[in-house]
Amino acid sequence: MEQSIHNLASLFKQLGLDNTNEAITDFINRNGPVPSNIVLHEAEFWSASQAFFLKEAIEEDADWAEIVDELNVLLRKPHTSE
């Protein structure tokens, strides 16, 4: 069985968020960094349905899990000042 290949744009679309590159970057900059003691799906900026989707993707090791992990890493990175 072939698994779907997902990227950040498709994950943001699935979550009902603007999925342009600019919007994704803005979302990450606006909401990160998420503290290490908070599980990604428990971050305050998710709606209940978004949090459920993210939690299930990881718990069930669904085909979305890899890209959810990538988003998790991006949201944990500290912001750099330029």
RAWO-V202729 format. One record per pair of residues at least 24 apart in sequence whose C-alpha atoms are under 7 Angstrom apart, sorted by sequence separation. I is the first residue (numbers start at 1). GAP is how many residues later the second one is. If there is no record, write none. Layout:
BEGIN
i & gap
I & GAP
I & GAP
END
This chain:
BEGIN
i & gap
40 & 32
15 & 35
34 & 41
35 & 41
33 & 42
34 & 42
32 & 43
33 & 43
32 & 44
33 & 44
33 & 45
28 & 46
33 & 46
28 & 47
6 & 58
4 & 59
8 & 59
3 & 60
7 & 60
6 & 61
END
